[in-house]
Amino acid sequence: MEYSIYVLLLPMLMFLLIGLTQSKLKGQTAGLIGTLAMTVTTLVAYYVAYQYFTTQKIDGVYGKVVEYNWVWLQFTENLHIDLGVLLDPISCMMLVVITTVSLMVHIYSLGYMKGERGFARYYAFLSLFTFSMLGLVVATNIFQMYIFWELVGVSSYLLIGFYYTKPAAIAASKKAFIVTRFADLGFLIGILVLSFYSQTFDFVGLTTPNGGALSSAAGVSFLGISAAAWALGLIFIGGAGKSAMFPLHIWLPDAMEGPTPVSALIHAATMVVAGVFLVARLFPLYIEAAPQLLPYIAYVGAFTSLFAAIIACVQSDIKRVLAFSTISQIGFMMVALGVSGYGGHDGLGYVASMWHLFTHAMFKALLFLGAGAVIHAVHSNEMEHMGGLRKFMPFTHITFLVACLAIAGIPPFSGFYSKDEILSATYMFSPVLFGLMAAIAGLTAFYMFRLYFRIFWSTPTDTSHATPHEAPKVMYLPLVLLAVVTFFAGFIPFGEFVTSDGADYHVHINWAIGGPSIAIAAAGIGIAMFMYFKEKSKPVVDLQHRNTLYRAAYRRFYIDEVYMFITKKIIFNCVSKPIAWFDRHVVDGFMNSLAWGANKASDDIKGLQSGQVQQYAYVFVLGALVLAFIAIML
């Protein structure tokens, strides 16, 4: 595991190499260098994960291995910021996920981005993002995680705004950056509160069960809530912003303005799951110090999942459908963490969340890359320009179908197994919440097969575009590999690798829940087939547009308009403008008046500086007389 440091160093060096030499490198050369380096990084990550999971367990539990650690800033004997590499089950899992998806995106981009201006710059940004995300998941302490957390935000800003000549891309990148920064402020405050009471940033110390890291905070409360709960609640806000939880979700759909491979990397498999990873990393702390927060995390996740699923049902832009699908699936992961206990069968939710994170990363990356192939073929994101593409793109059609079946929860595809465990964990927590999540699973099947049928089966309403064609051969390999992983990932004994307490947990399919979930998914697929399979169903579809709920969902329930109203009408007009007026007229006016008074006084008395000795003597004597008179009178 001593090679783990190279997983970080290689992407960082590629960013520096390509970024500093991009003016001298041909685009394809930069792409090949970046892809080769990413291949090596992926192999090293696989080797590190293999080494870790094949090491001898201690008392039947995978331990936390701090492979490297350097003290960067020392505050007290115990409180210091370190830079290092922490290996444990979830960090090793994330190493595999991030490097796999990043490698697929690197290969895919050789074909998709060919001929684009700024090709070398694109690969430099990809390397920077990969380095940032890898640094985040192997951080030894929460402040190191925060450093890389912000670096992830910067690199995502650069990638979303890659097409910097497009106003929409500029606006989307700024929106993503600003919204996540507001959430990250909560994360930072939470870190400061947490470290104040625990006197450590170290994950090993913080997440050791019954370690007493926050014992001093147990008796401190504010507004009836313990300091530990406040800290962890603020930290969750940071995670909610990065994972696009309601109401901090507004940046993710607009972020689709970036290149499609970027969407696969950032907004499907890596960056958006950072919030889930954060809660999972601190899960023992939530269980010990703030268990009352976990149900609220579940409720936020459930509402977000339902909200996003409804919106996804009516979107016409295929990337926006996938964006809202991502928000909905992240909600599933948050629900699983929120309903989970610690260890054994009680910790099923934790296992299910991490398993779904893994499977979702693969099939959602496949969906985005498949969507990229479709966009590449028809030169449009809108479904009205698509339809019947199975005839022209048979290869993309099959791989896209595999991903749709996986996310819909149809066995034997991977999404069925992870989603089934989430539903099982939810049922143990609350049958009502289980019913809601099962219904959302049905909506997922509906909107994904609505997307599938409209792309590959129904007749396009606009045929003005050129004849579609299959993607270049260099784009085939990622689709095949991701489809294979999507098919077989469900058979991984995930509970033997990643659990809440590190001990083995043997996952078994609960067919009392799995059977009805399959039926619900099949019903969703059937409804989508009835409405969108053939052109004759179009009149049925057209009736939706007259529905008020349909129009509201299409406009994302006007949440963006609410944000604009709050920012422009209230914050800008009612707060910012009065403050600006006060600053210009009162503060600046006062300072300007002082300057005017000084100038006026200087103009009035400058005549006294005449250079005539007689005048100076006259003034001196006059002043002496005035002073003498005053002294006599007093």
C-alpha positions in Angstrom: 0.0 0.0 0.0 3.1 2.2 -0.1 2.2 3.0 -3.7 -1.0 4.8 -2.6 0.8 8.2 -2.8 1.3 7.8 -6.5 -2.5 7.7 -7.0 -2.4 11.4 -6.0 0.9 12.4 -7.5 0.3 11.2 -11.1 -2.8 13.2 -11.8 -1.2 16.3 -10.1 1.9 16.0 -12.3 -0.3 15.5 -15.4 -2.1 18.7 -14.6 1.1 20.6 -14.2 2.7 19.0 -17.3 -0.2 19.5 -19.6 -1.2 22.8 -18.2 2.2 24.4 -18.5 3.0 22.9 -21.9 -0.4 23.1 -23.6 0.7 25.8 -26.0 3.4 23.5 -27.3 1.4 20.2 -27.3 -1.0 19.1 -30.0 -4.4 18.4 -28.6 -4.4 14.6 -29.4 -0.9 14.3 -27.9 -2.1 15.9 -24.6 -5.1 13.6 -24.6 -2.9 10.5 -25.1 -0.5 11.6 -22.4 -3.3 12.3 -19.9 -5.1 9.0 -20.8 -1.9 7.0 -20.4 -1.2 8.6 -17.0 -4.8 7.9 -15.9 -4.4 4.3 -17.0 -1.4 3.9 -14.7 -3.2 5.7 -11.9 -6.1 3.4 -12.2 -3.9 0.3 -12.1 -2.1 1.6 -9.0 -5.5 2.3 -7.3 -6.7 -1.2 -8.1 -3.5 -2.6 -6.7 -3.8 -0.6 -3.5 -7.4 -1.6 -3.0 -6.4 -5.3 -3.6 -3.6 -5.0 -1.1 -5.9 -3.5 1.5 -8.8 -5.9 1.1 -6.5 -8.9 1.2 -4.7 -7.9 4.4 -5.4 -9.8 7.6 -8.3 -8.4 9.6 -7.8 -7.4 13.2 -10.6 -9.0 15.4 -12.6 -9.6 12.2 -12.5 -5.9 11.3 -10.8 -3.9 8.5 -8.6 -1.4 10.2 -7.7 2.2 9.2 -4.2 2.4 7.7 -2.5 5.8 7.6 0.1 5.2 4.9 1.6 8.7 4.8 1.1 11.7 7.1 3.0 15.0 7.3 2.2 17.7 9.9 1.5 20.9 8.0 0.2 23.3 10.6 0.7 22.8 14.3 -1.7 24.7 16.6 -1.5 22.7 19.9 0.0 19.4 20.8 -3.1 17.6 19.7 -4.7 20.0 17.2 -2.8 20.2 13.9 -3.5 20.0 10.2 -1.9 17.0 8.5 -1.5 16.0 4.9 -1.5 12.3 4.3 -3.2 9.2 2.9 -5.8 7.3 4.9 -6.9 3.8 3.6 -10.1 2.2 4.9 -12.9 0.3 3.2 -14.8 3.4 1.9 -11.7 5.3 0.7 -10.4 2.2 -1.2 -13.9 1.7 -2.7 -13.9 5.4 -3.8 -10.4 5.0 -5.3 -11.7 2.3 -7.5 -14.8 4.3 -8.5 -13.1 7.6 -9.2 -10.2 6.2 -11.2 -12.4 3.8 -13.2 -14.9 6.5 -14.2 -12.1 9.0 -14.8 -10.3 6.6 -17.1 -13.4 5.9 -19.1 -14.0 9.6 -19.5 -10.4 10.2 -20.6 -10.7 7.5 -23.3 -14.2 8.5 -24.3 -13.1 12.2 -24.6 -10.4 11.3 -27.2 -13.3 10.8 -29.7 -16.0 13.1 -28.3 -13.8 16.2 -27.8 -11.7 15.6 -31.0 -11.2 18.9 -32.8 -12.4 21.0 -29.9 -10.6 24.2 -29.2 -8.8 23.9 -25.9 -8.3 20.1 -26.1 -5.1 20.2 -24.0 -6.7 22.6 -21.5 -9.6 20.2 -21.2 -7.3 17.3 -20.2 -5.4 19.5 -17.8 -8.6 20.3 -16.0 -9.6 16.6 -16.0 -6.3 15.8 -14.3 -6.8 18.6 -11.7 -10.3 17.4 -10.9 -9.2 13.8 -10.5 -6.4 14.8 -8.3 -8.7 16.9 -6.1 -11.3 14.1 -5.8 -8.8 11.5 -4.9 -7.2 13.8 -2.3 -10.6 14.3 -0.8 -11.4 10.6 -0.3 -8.0 9.6 1.2 -7.7 12.6 3.5 -6.5 11.7 7.0 -8.3 14.6 8.7 -11.3 16.7 8.1 -9.4 19.9 7.4 -7.4 18.2 4.6 -10.7 17.0 3.3 -12.0 20.6 3.3 -8.9 21.8 1.4 -9.5 19.2 -1.4 -13.3 19.8 -1.1 -12.7 23.4 -2.2 -10.2 22.4 -4.8 -12.9 20.1 -6.2 -15.2 23.1 -6.4 -12.6 25.1 -8.3 -11.8 22.4 -10.8 -15.6 21.7 -11.4 -16.0 25.4 -12.0 -13.3 25.3 -14.7 -14.8 22.2 -16.4 -18.4 23.4 -16.3 -17.3 26.7 -17.9 -15.0 25.0 -20.4 -17.0 26.6 -23.3 -16.2 30.0 -21.9 -17.5 31.7 -25.0 -21.0 30.5 -24.3 -22.9 32.8 -21.9 -25.0 29.8 -20.6 -21.8 27.9 -19.7 -20.4 31.0 -17.9 -23.6 31.5 -16.0 -23.8 27.8 -15.1 -20.2 27.6 -13.8 -20.7 30.8 -11.6 -24.0 29.4 -10.3 -22.4 26.1 -9.3 -19.5 27.8 -7.7 -21.5 30.3 -5.7 -24.2 27.9 -4.5 -21.7 25.3 -3.3 -19.6 28.1 -1.6 -22.6 29.0 0.5 -23.0 25.4 1.6 -19.3 25.1 2.2 -19.4 28.0 4.6 -21.6 25.8 6.8 -19.1 23.0 6.4 -16.2 25.2 7.5 -18.1 26.5 10.6 -19.0 22.9 11.5 -15.4 21.9 11.2 -14.3 24.8 13.6 -17.0 23.9 16.1 -16.1 20.2 15.9 -12.4 20.8 16.3 -12.9 23.2 19.2 -14.6 20.6 21.3 -12.8 17.5 20.1 -9.3 19.2 19.9 -8.5 17.1 16.8 -9.1 17.1 13.1 -8.0 13.5 12.7 -10.5 11.1 11.3 -9.1 8.1 13.2 -9.7 9.9 16.5 -13.0 11.3 15.5 -14.6 8.1 14.2 -13.3 5.6 16.7 -16.5 4.3 18.4 -16.8 5.4 22.0 -13.6 7.3 21.6 -14.9 10.2 23.6 -13.7 12.8 21.1 -16.8 15.0 21.7 -17.4 14.1 25.4 -16.7 17.8 26.3 -19.5 18.9 24.0 -22.1 16.6 25.6 -23.0 19.1 28.2 -22.8 22.2 26.0 -26.0 23.2 24.2 -27.4 26.1 22.2 -31.1 26.5 21.8 -31.6 23.1 23.3 -29.3 21.4 20.8 -25.9 20.0 21.7 -22.8 21.6 20.3 -21.9 18.3 18.6 -25.3 18.2 16.9 -24.8 21.8 15.7 -21.4 20.9 14.3 -22.5 17.8 12.5 -25.6 19.5 11.2 -23.5 22.3 9.7 -21.2 19.7 8.2 -24.2 18.0 6.6 -25.2 21.3 5.0 -21.8 21.3 3.2 -22.4 17.8 2.0 -26.0 18.6 0.9 -24.7 21.5 -1.2 -22.1 19.3 -2.9 -24.6 16.5 -3.4 -27.3 18.8 -4.7 -29.8 18.1 -2.0 -33.0 20.3 -1.8 -33.0 23.3 -1.7 -29.3 23.5 -2.7 -29.9 21.5 -5.9 -30.3 24.3 -8.4 -26.7 24.3 -9.7 -26.6 20.7 -10.9 -29.1 20.9 -13.8 -27.5 24.0 -15.2 -24.1 22.4 -14.9 -25.0 20.3 -17.9 -23.7 23.2 -20.0 -20.3 21.6 -19.7 -19.1 18.9 -22.1 -21.0 15.6 -21.7 -18.0 13.6 -20.6 -17.5 16.1 -17.8 -21.1 15.5 -16.8 -20.3 11.8 -16.6 -17.3 12.4 -14.4 -18.5 15.2 -12.1 -22.2 15.0 -12.0 -22.8 11.3 -12.1 -20.1 9.4 -10.3 -17.7 11.5 -8.3 -18.3 15.1 -7.2 -22.0 14.8 -6.4 -21.4 11.8 -4.2 -18.9 13.7 -2.1 -21.7 14.7 0.3 -22.7 11.1 0.7 -19.1 10.1 1.3 -18.8 12.9 3.9 -21.7 11.6 6.0 -20.4 8.0 5.6 -16.9 9.0 6.7 -18.3 10.7 9.9 -21.1 8.1 10.3 -19.7 6.7 13.6 -19.7 10.3 14.9 -23.3 10.8 13.9 -24.3 7.6 15.6 -22.5 8.5 18.8 -22.9 12.3 19.1 -26.0 13.2 17.1 -28.2 10.2 16.3 -31.2 12.6 16.3 -29.9 14.1 13.1 -30.0 10.9 11.0 -33.8 10.8 10.6 -33.7 14.4 9.3 -31.0 13.4 6.8 -33.3 10.6 5.7 -36.3 13.0 5.3 -34.3 15.5 3.3 -33.0 12.7 1.1 -36.5 11.3 0.5 -38.0 14.7 -0.3 -35.2 15.5 -2.7 -35.5 12.1 -4.4 -39.3 12.6 -4.9 -38.9 16.2 -6.0 -36.2 15.4 -8.6 -38.0 12.3 -9.9 -41.2 14.2 -10.6 -39.2 16.9 -12.5 -37.2 14.2 -14.5 -40.5 12.8 -15.8 -41.2 15.9 -17.9 -37.9 17.2 -19.1 -37.1 17.3 -22.8 -33.3 17.8 -22.6 -31.8 14.3 -22.2 -28.9 15.6 -20.1 -31.3 17.4 -17.7 -33.3 14.2 -17.3 -30.1 12.5 -16.3 -29.1 15.4 -14.0 -32.4 15.2 -12.1 -32.1 11.4 -12.1 -28.7 11.9 -10.4 -30.3 14.1 -7.7 -33.0 11.5 -7.1 -30.5 8.7 -6.8 -28.3 10.7 -4.4 -31.4 11.1 -2.3 -31.7 7.3 -2.2 -28.2 7.1 -0.8 -28.9 9.8 1.8 -32.1 8.0 2.9 -30.1 4.8 3.4 -27.6 6.5 5.6 -30.3 8.3 7.6 -32.2 5.1 8.4 -29.1 3.1 9.2 -27.8 1.9 12.6 -24.3 0.8 13.5 -23.1 -2.7 12.8 -24.7 -5.9 11.9 -28.2 -6.0 10.5 -28.9 -2.6 11.9 -26.1 -1.2 9.7 -27.8 -2.5 6.5 -28.6 1.1 5.4 -24.9 2.0 5.4 -24.0 -1.0 3.3 -26.8 -0.3 0.9 -25.9 3.4 0.5 -22.2 2.6 -0.3 -23.2 -0.2 -2.6 -25.6 2.0 -4.5 -22.9 4.7 -4.7 -20.7 2.1 -6.4 -23.3 0.7 -8.8 -24.8 4.1 -9.5 -21.4 5.5 -10.5 -21.1 2.9 -13.1 -24.5 2.9 -14.7 -24.9 6.6 -14.5 -21.6 7.2 -16.1 -22.7 4.7 -18.8 -25.9 6.7 -19.3 -24.1 10.0 -19.6 -21.6 8.6 -22.1 -24.4 7.0 -24.0 -26.2 10.3 -24.1 -23.0 11.9 -25.3 -22.9 9.4 -28.2 -26.5 10.3 -29.1 -25.8 14.1 -28.9 -22.7 13.5 -31.0 -24.9 11.8 -33.6 -27.9 14.2 -33.8 -26.1 17.4 -32.7 -28.9 18.2 -30.3 -29.9 17.6 -26.6 -33.6 17.7 -27.3 -35.7 14.6 -27.5 -37.7 16.0 -30.4 -34.7 15.6 -32.6 -34.3 11.9 -31.6 -36.3 8.8 -32.1 -35.8 5.5 -34.0 -32.0 5.7 -33.3 -31.8 2.0 -32.6 -31.5 1.5 -36.4 -28.6 3.9 -36.7 -26.9 3.3 -33.4 -27.3 -0.4 -32.4 -24.3 -0.5 -30.2 -25.2 2.6 -28.2 -28.8 1.3 -28.0 -27.8 -1.9 -26.3 -25.4 -0.4 -23.8 -27.9 2.4 -23.0 -30.7 -0.2 -22.4 -28.4 -2.1 -20.0 -28.0 1.1 -17.9 -31.7 1.9 -18.0 -32.5 -1.6 -16.7 -30.0 -1.2 -14.0 -31.3 2.1 -12.7 -34.9 0.9 -13.0 -34.0 -2.0 -10.6 -34.5 -4.9 -12.9 -32.5 -8.1 -12.0 -29.9 -9.3 -12.7 -28.5 -5.8 -13.3 -26.6 -4.1 -10.5 -29.1 -1.4 -9.6 -31.6 -4.0 -8.5 -29.4 -5.4 -5.7 -28.3 -2.1 -4.2 -31.7 -0.5 -4.5 -33.4 -3.6 -2.9 -31.1 -3.3 0.1 -32.0 0.4 0.4 -35.7 -0.4 0.4 -35.1 -3.2 3.0 -33.3 -0.8 5.3 -36.0 1.8 4.8 -38.8 -0.8 5.6 -37.1 -1.6 8.9 -37.1 2.1 9.8 -40.6 3.1 8.6 -43.1 1.3 6.4 -44.5 4.7 5.3 -41.0 5.9 4.2 -40.6 2.5 2.5 -43.8 3.1 0.5 -42.6 6.5 -0.6 -39.2 5.2 -1.7 -40.8 2.3 -3.6 -43.1 4.8 -5.4 -40.0 6.9 -6.3 -38.4 3.7 -7.6 -41.4 3.3 -9.9 -41.0 6.9 -11.1 -37.4 6.2 -11.8 -38.3 3.3 -14.1 -40.9 5.4 -15.8 -38.7 8.5 -16.6 -35.7 6.4 -17.6 -37.7 4.3 -20.1 -39.5 7.4 -21.2 -36.0 8.7 -22.1 -35.1 5.3 -23.7 -38.2 4.9 -25.8 -38.1 8.5 -27.0 -34.5 8.3 -28.1 -34.4 4.8 -29.7 -38.0 3.9 -30.6 -40.5 6.7 -31.2 -40.6 8.8 -34.3 -38.8 12.1 -34.1 -41.0 15.2 -34.4 -38.2 17.2 -35.9 -36.3 15.5 -38.7 -34.4 18.5 -40.0 -31.1 17.3 -38.6 -28.6 15.2 -40.5 -28.8 11.4 -40.6 -27.6 10.0 -37.3 -24.5 7.8 -37.1 -22.8 5.5 -34.5 -20.1 7.0 -32.3 -16.4 6.7 -33.2 -14.7 3.4 -32.3 -12.6 5.1 -29.5 -15.9 5.8 -27.7 -17.0 2.1 -27.8 -14.6 0.8 -25.2 -15.8 2.8 -22.2 -19.4 1.9 -23.1 -18.6 -1.8 -23.2 -16.6 -1.8 -20.0 -19.1 0.1 -18.0 -22.0 -2.1 -19.4 -20.1 -5.2 -18.2 -19.5 -3.7 -14.8 -23.1 -2.7 -14.6 -24.2 -6.2 -15.4 -22.0 -8.0 -12.9 -21.5 -5.5 -10.0 -24.7 -6.7 -8.3 -23.0 -10.1 -7.7 -20.1 -8.5 -5.6 -20.4 -9.6 -1.9 -20.3 -5.9 -1.0 -21.1 -6.5 2.7 -17.8 -8.4 3.1 -15.9 -5.3 2.1 -17.8 -2.1 3.2 -19.8 -2.0 6.4 -20.5 0.6 9.1 -18.3 -1.2 11.7 -15.8 -2.9 9.4 -17.1 -6.4 10.2 -18.5 -8.7 7.5 -22.2 -8.6 6.7 -23.7 -11.1 4.4 -26.3 -9.5 2.2 -29.4 -11.5 1.3 -32.1 -10.5 -1.1 -35.4 -10.0 0.7 -37.8 -11.2 -1.9 -40.8 -10.0 0.1 -39.5 -6.5 -0.8 -37.6 -7.3 -4.0 -40.6 -8.9 -5.7 -42.9 -6.0 -5.3 -40.1 -3.6 -6.2 -39.6 -5.5 -9.5 -43.4 -5.3 -10.1 -43.4 -1.5 -9.5 -40.5 -1.0 -11.8 -42.2 -3.2 -14.5 -45.3 -1.1 -14.1 -43.3 2.1 -14.6 -41.7 0.6 -17.7 -45.1 -0.5 -19.0 -46.6 3.0 -18.6 -43.6 4.5 -20.4 -43.9 2.0 -23.2 -47.6 2.7 -23.6 -47.1 6.5 -23.8 -43.8 6.7 -25.8 -43.2 3.5 -27.7 -44.9 4.4 -30.9 -45.9 7.5 -32.8 -49.6 6.6 -32.3 -49.2 7.4 -28.6 -48.3 11.0 -29.2 -51.9 12.3 -28.7 -51.8 10.8 -25.2 -48.5 12.5 -24.5 -49.7 15.9 -25.8 -52.5 15.9 -23.2 -49.9 16.3 -20.5 -48.9 19.8 -21.7 -52.4 21.0 -20.6 -51.8 19.8 -17.1 -50.8 22.4 -14.5 -48.6 20.0 -12.6 -46.8 19.1 -15.8 -46.0 22.7 -16.5 -44.9 23.4 -13.0 -42.6 20.3 -13.0 -41.2 21.3 -16.4 -40.3 24.7 -14.9 -38.7 22.8 -11.9 -41.6 24.0 -9.6 -40.3 27.6 -10.1 -37.5 27.1 -7.5 -35.0 29.0 -9.8 -37.5 31.8 -10.0 -37.9 31.9 -6.3 -34.1 32.1 -5.9 -34.0 34.9 -8.4 -36.8 36.7 -6.6 -35.0 36.4 -3.3 -31.6 37.5 -4.7 -32.7 40.3 -7.0 -35.9 41.6 -5.5 -35.1 41.2 -1.8 -31.4 40.9 -1.3 -30.3 43.2 -4.1 -33.1 45.8 -4.0 -34.0 45.8 -0.3 -30.6 45.1 1.2 -27.8 45.6 -1.2 -29.0 48.8 -2.8 -29.8 50.6 0.5 -26.4 49.6 1.8 -24.7 50.8 -1.4 -26.6 54.1 -1.1 -25.5 54.5 2.5 -21.9 53.7 1.5 -21.9 56.2 -1.4 -23.8 59.1 0.2 -23.1 58.8 3.9 -19.8 57.1 4.3 -18.2 58.4 1.2 -20.0 61.7 1.6 -18.6 62.2 5.1 -15.1 61.4 4.0 -15.4 63.6 1.0 -16.7 66.4 3.2 -13.6 66.1 5.4 -11.5 66.4 2.3 -13.4 69.4 1.1 -13.2 71.1 4.5 -9.4 70.5 4.6 -9.0 72.0 1.1 -11.2 74.9 1.9 -9.4 75.7 5.1 -6.0 75.5 3.4 -7.2 77.8 0.7 -8.4 80.3 3.3 -5.2 80.4 5.3 -2.7 80.0 2.6 -2.5 83.9 2.3 -0.8 83.9 5.7 2.2 82.3 4.1 3.3 85.5 2.2 7.0 85.5 3.0 6.8 89.1 4.5 8.5 89.4 7.9 6.4 92.5 8.8 3.2 90.6 8.3 4.4 87.7 10.4 5.4 90.1 13.2 2.0 91.9 13.0 0.2 88.5 13.3 2.5 87.4 16.2 1.9 90.6 18.2 -1.9 90.5 17.5 -2.0 86.9 18.7 0.0 87.7 21.8 -2.4 90.5 22.6 -5.4 88.2 22.2 -3.8 85.6 24.4 -3.0 88.3 27.0 -6.6 89.6 27.0 -7.9 86.1 27.5 -5.5 85.5 30.4 -6.6 88.8 32.1 -10.3 88.0 31.7 -9.9 84.6 33.2 
